[in-house]
């Protein structure tokens, strides 16, 4: 039982260590996001409402 708990804790630690952004977490300014990702593409829902 103790071995199973240790294995589960090790597995959880490895999974948590491998996800997420490396470095400091922050919310980019809208200008920075636009430069990096470009302008957002129009969604299909917005297009279908305009056509009605």
Secondary structure, 3 states (H helix, E strand, C coil): CHHHHHHHHHHHHHHHHCCCCCCCCCCCCHHHHHHHHCCCCCCHHHHHHHHC
